[in-house]
């Protein structure tokens, strides 16, 4: 004699399977896309320069890097001057500033790549490397570079947030927008990383 499960039993089993399936789907959705934020080094990423040319961040391996999400029409935009001064002063000691324009906060970087470059050169004499516009906030549009930078929990909440990245490509310090390029705590973090 073949026993058939009751409809109540079938509903319970279906509910359990549906819950397991939903749980699995949600956990999979939280994982990074292949190659995005799965790396353990900033220097393993490739991107595009502001001029549209391919750029391999491996060229900065072995150096200390300050990664900044920048914008041309922000109250913090004058920090470009201090970032350029830092870059000029410390680039001979194995240090680089890398600028990543972002239009996520207040729409303060609406310009084209050419407009951004012209603005930065004309107003602040920026010569440090600048890269193509990207998204910093977590979500489907987030750049893999910022997926890596933010995996420690420090996510930009405005323009000009700063990540100090060590010679090994790992984030060693984070500073919010209000911390200026000449701030003592930022300088100390950079100097400490340079000594390692």
N, C-alpha and C positions, 0 to 999 in steps of 0.2 A: 504494500500500500504506500503510495507516494503522499508525503505530507507537504502541503503548501503553507508557506508562512502566512499569517494573518495580515490583513491590510494595515493594521496598526504596526506590526513588526516591520513590514516593508517600508512604511513611512519613516519609522525610527532609523532604519538602516540608510535610507535615502538622505535623511537629514544629517546623519553623521558623515556620509560621503560628501555631501554638499559643503558641509562645514570644513572638512579636511581640504577639499579642493579650493575653497575660498581662502583658507589659511595659507596654502601653498602659493596661490596666485599673488596674495599680498606680500609674502616674503620675497618672491621672485621680483616683484615690481620695485622693491627697495634696493635691489642690487644694481651696481653700476653697469653700464653697457661695457662690452668687451673692450679692454684697453683704457677705459675712462676711470680714473681715480683708483685703479687697481695697482698702479705702480707704487714703488716706495721711494721714488726720487723725482723731483721736479725736472731734473735734467734728462729724463727719459721721454719727454714729450716733444712733439713737433707742432709747429703752429705756422702762422703767416705774418710777415712784417707789415707795417703800415703801408709800405709800397706794394704789397700784394705778392711778395716773393716768399718762397718756402723758408722756414727757419727751424733749425734743430736746436733745442735748448741744451743739448749735450755739449755745445760749445762753451757753456758756462760751468760745466762740471769742474770741481776743484777750486771754485771761487765762491765767495759769499755774495748772495744776491738779495736785493730788496725789490720785492714785487709789489706794485701799486696799481690799484684800479683808478684811472684818471678821468677827468672831464674838463672841458674847456669853459663851461659857463656855471661854475660852482663857486660858492663862497670860499672853498679851500683851494681853488685854482692857483692862487699865488704860491702855493707850496711847490709848484713846478720850479721856481727859482731855487729853493732850498734843495730839492732833489737833484737839480743840475749841479749845484755846488758840491753836494755829497759825491756825486758821480765823478766830477773832476778831481776832487781831493783824494779819493780813495781808489780810483780805478787802477792806478799803478801798483796797488797793494793787493790785487786779487779781489776786487769788489765791483759789482755792477748794479745799476738801477735798471729795472725793466718796467716799462709803462704799458698797461693794458687798458685802452679806452673802453668805457662802458656807458651806455645810455639808460641804465636801469633806475637811477635815482634822480627823480625830478626831471627826467628828459634833458639832462644837462650836457649831453654829448651827442647832439643831433647831426653834426656835420659829417661830411664824407671823409675818407681817409686823407685826401689831399688838403681839405680844409683844416683838419686836425693838425696835420704836419706843418702847414703854413702858420697856423696860429701859434703852435708851440715854439717853432724856430724864431718867428718874428717877435713874439712877446717875451719869451723866456730863454732864448738861445739854447733850447733843448737839443742835446746831441746824444743822450743816452738812448738805447734801443727802445723803439716803440713798436707795438704789434697791432694787429687788426682788432677791431671792436669785438667784444665778446660779452657773454652773460656770466655774472659772478654768483647769482643767487641759485640755491639748490632748486632742482626741477629739471624737466626734460630739455630745456634750452641751455642749461649750465655747461660751460666749457669744461672739458676734461681737466684742463689745468686748474681751474677753480674747484672742480670736484676733488682733486688731490689736495689743494691748499686748505680747503674747508673741512676735510675729513676729521680734523682734531676738534671741531666744534666752533671755531672762530670764523664766523661768516660776515662779510662786509655788510654794514647796515647803511652805508653812504659811500660817496666817492672818497678817494685818497686814504683808504685803509691800507695798512702796510704789513707785509709778511717778510720777516728776515729768514732767509733760507741758507742753511749751512753748506759747506763744501761738498757734503755727501748728498745734497738735494733734499734734505729733510727740513721741515719748518722748525725753527728754533724759537721764534717769537712772533707775536702779533701785536699790532698797535692800531687803535681806531683813528679815524680821520683827524680828530683834534690834536693828536700828537704830531708836532711839526718835525720836519727833517732835521732841525738842529736841536731837538729835545735831548736832554741828557740821557734819558732811559733808552731811547732809540740808538744813540751813539754808542752807549755801553754794550747793548746787545750786538751791534755790528762789530765792535772791537773784540768782544769775547769770541764771537764766531770766527773772526779772522785769525785769532791765536790758536784755534783748534786744528 
